[in-house]
Amino acid sequence: MIGSCTPRANTVETVLLLGAGASYGSDAGNTPPLGAELFDELQRFNPEAWGTITGDLADHFRRDFEEAMKTVAPHNIAPLQRAMAAYFFEFMPLRMNLYFELAHRIARTEGWSGAACTLNYERLLELSLLGAGVQPYCGEPTPGRPGLELCLPHGCCHIFCEAAKGDAGAVSFNAFAVQTDGPVIVVQDPRQHRARIVQDAFPPVMSYFEPKKRTTAGHSFIERQRAR
């Protein structure tokens, strides 16, 4: 279970820092696309929201996804973010995935005390660790605590903030001007995740895919992760 944390001075000697290229190259298929292909994939996955973006704005997204996100009407961003989270939630590591092999090597290496940091929104690394019998957690390591620290500076598609909720059909807000704080939970069950995506106006604790990586839900959680 990923929970809140209060970072202090504790450090680790080895940190594995993983970005989009790591996930994309971790297998021959069933991995998220790189930024240049992301927009077209989202349109296919979610024609109700992403699929309605056409014309010059669609071309802008294909040229530079992050810059294009800045030009979307702020009140329209949250539904797009929820759909993006649903898209990333779908990816599951296969046994041939390099993340899966990495996780098993960590499990087999007695005494390894490093940490992993991923900038990605999907769950490939976390699920690989769990599949190898390694329990991921967020926050600094403490003596006797089993598992491996997993740092998420941009959040993840399945973390939700419980401080504020609103019906998706009744609540609208400026995504870049609203922040919520409070306890966060992880939703692994696909049905529960789908219900939160469809029914809750607030997106998961996941930074927007724009240059400043601003975040609406669970802002303090993201800040603590970045501090780590």
C-alpha positions in Angstrom: 0.0 0.0 0.0 1.3 3.5 -0.9 0.7 6.0 1.9 1.6 9.5 2.9 5.1 10.2 4.1 7.0 12.9 5.9 10.5 13.1 4.4 13.4 13.9 6.7 17.1 13.5 6.2 17.3 9.8 5.5 18.8 9.0 2.2 19.6 5.9 0.2 22.9 5.2 -1.7 21.4 3.8 -4.9 18.4 5.3 -6.7 17.0 3.9 -9.9 15.5 6.8 -11.8 13.1 5.7 -14.6 11.4 7.9 -17.2 9.1 7.4 -20.2 11.8 5.6 -22.2 12.3 3.0 -19.6 8.6 2.0 -19.7 8.4 2.2 -23.5 11.5 0.0 -23.9 10.7 -2.5 -21.2 8.9 -4.8 -23.6 8.2 -5.3 -27.3 4.5 -4.4 -26.8 1.9 -3.6 -24.2 3.8 -0.5 -23.1 2.7 3.1 -23.0 3.8 5.2 -26.1 6.3 8.0 -26.0 4.9 11.5 -26.0 4.8 12.0 -29.8 2.4 9.1 -30.2 0.4 9.6 -27.0 -2.3 11.9 -28.4 -3.4 9.6 -31.1 -3.5 6.7 -28.7 -5.7 8.7 -26.3 -8.1 9.6 -29.1 -8.5 5.9 -29.9 -8.9 5.0 -26.3 -11.3 7.8 -25.3 -13.3 9.2 -28.2 -15.8 10.8 -25.8 -13.2 13.4 -24.6 -9.8 13.2 -26.3 -11.5 12.2 -29.5 -13.3 15.5 -29.7 -10.1 17.5 -30.0 -9.6 18.3 -33.7 -8.1 20.8 -36.1 -5.2 23.1 -35.0 -5.3 21.9 -31.4 -5.0 18.3 -32.4 -2.0 19.2 -34.6 -0.5 21.1 -31.7 -0.8 18.0 -29.4 0.9 15.9 -32.0 3.8 18.4 -32.3 4.2 19.1 -28.5 1.8 17.4 -26.1 2.9 19.4 -23.0 2.7 22.8 -24.7 -0.7 22.0 -26.2 -2.1 21.1 -22.8 -1.5 24.7 -21.7 -3.9 25.9 -24.4 -6.9 23.7 -23.3 -9.6 25.5 -21.5 -8.8 24.9 -17.8 -12.3 23.7 -17.0 -12.0 20.9 -19.6 -8.7 19.5 -18.3 -10.0 17.4 -15.4 -12.1 15.1 -17.6 -9.1 14.7 -20.0 -6.9 13.9 -17.0 -9.3 11.2 -15.7 -9.5 9.6 -19.1 -5.7 9.6 -19.3 -5.5 7.9 -15.9 -7.9 5.2 -17.1 -5.7 4.7 -20.2 -2.5 4.3 -18.1 -4.2 2.0 -15.6 -4.7 -0.6 -18.4 -1.1 -1.4 -18.8 0.1 -4.6 -17.1 3.7 -6.0 -17.2 4.2 -9.3 -18.9 6.6 -11.9 -17.6 9.1 -10.9 -20.3 9.0 -7.2 -19.3 12.4 -5.8 -18.2 10.7 -4.2 -15.2 9.7 -7.7 -14.2 13.3 -9.0 -14.6 14.6 -6.0 -12.7 12.2 -6.7 -9.8 13.3 -10.3 -9.6 16.9 -9.3 -9.6 16.2 -6.9 -6.7 14.4 -9.7 -4.9 17.3 -12.1 -5.4 20.0 -9.6 -4.3 20.3 -10.0 -0.5 20.9 -6.8 1.3 20.1 -4.5 -1.6 18.9 -1.2 0.0 18.3 1.1 -3.0 15.2 2.9 -4.0 13.3 3.4 -7.3 11.9 6.6 -8.6 9.6 6.7 -11.6 8.3 9.7 -13.5 5.7 7.6 -15.3 2.0 7.5 -14.7 1.4 3.8 -15.2 1.9 1.0 -12.7 4.4 -1.2 -14.6 7.2 -0.9 -12.1 4.9 -1.2 -9.0 3.2 -4.3 -10.4 6.5 -5.9 -11.3 7.8 -5.4 -7.8 4.7 -6.9 -6.3 4.9 -9.8 -8.7 8.4 -10.5 -7.6 7.5 -10.4 -3.9 8.9 -7.0 -3.2 6.6 -4.7 -1.3 6.8 -1.1 -2.5 6.1 1.8 -0.2 6.3 5.6 -0.4 8.4 7.5 2.2 11.8 7.2 3.7 13.2 3.8 4.7 13.1 2.9 8.4 15.1 0.2 10.2 13.3 -3.1 9.9 10.8 -2.0 7.4 10.5 -4.6 4.6 10.2 -3.7 0.9 11.5 -1.0 -1.3 10.9 2.7 -1.4 9.1 3.7 -4.6 9.2 7.5 -5.2 6.5 9.0 -7.4 7.3 12.7 -8.1 4.5 13.0 -10.7 2.0 10.7 -8.8 0.3 7.7 -10.5 -2.9 6.8 -12.2 -4.3 4.8 -9.3 -3.7 7.1 -6.3 -6.7 9.1 -5.2 -7.1 11.9 -2.6 -9.9 11.5 -0.2 -10.1 15.1 1.0 -12.6 16.3 -1.6 -15.1 14.6 -3.8 -17.7 15.8 -6.2 -19.9 14.3 -8.9 -18.3 14.4 -12.3 -21.5 15.7 -13.9 -22.1 18.5 -11.3 -18.6 19.9 -10.5 -16.4 21.9 -12.8 -13.2 23.7 -11.9 -10.1 25.4 -13.2 -7.6 22.5 -13.1 -4.6 24.8 -12.7 -6.1 26.9 -9.9 -7.6 24.2 -7.6 -5.6 22.0 -5.2 -6.8 19.4 -2.7 -4.9 17.9 0.2 -5.5 15.1 2.6 -5.2 11.3 2.9 -4.5 9.3 -0.2 -5.5 5.8 -1.1 -4.4 3.3 -3.8 -7.2 1.8 -5.9 -6.0 -1.4 -7.6 -9.3 -3.1 -8.3 -10.3 -2.3 -11.9 -14.0 -1.9 -11.1 -13.3 0.5 -8.3 -10.9 2.4 -10.4 -13.3 2.7 -13.2 -16.0 4.0 -10.8 -13.7 6.7 -9.4 -12.7 7.8 -13.0 -16.3 8.0 -14.2 -18.1 9.3 -11.1 -15.6 11.6 -9.3 -14.9 15.1 -10.7 -11.4 15.1 -9.3 -8.7 13.3 -11.1 -6.2 10.9 -9.5 -3.1 12.2 -7.7 -1.3 12.6 -11.0 0.5 15.7 -12.3 -0.9 17.2 -15.5 1.2 16.4 -18.6 2.3 20.0 -19.1 5.6 21.8 -18.6 5.1 22.8 -14.9 3.6 19.4 -13.9 1.0 21.1 -11.8 -1.3 18.9 -9.7 -4.9 19.2 -8.5 -5.5 16.2 -6.2 -3.2 15.4 -3.3 -0.9 18.3 -3.9 1.0 17.8 -0.6 1.6 14.2 -1.4 3.3 15.2 -4.7 5.4 17.8 -2.9 6.6 15.3 -0.3 7.5 12.9 -3.1 9.5 15.6 -4.9 11.2 16.5 -1.7 12.4 12.9 -1.3 
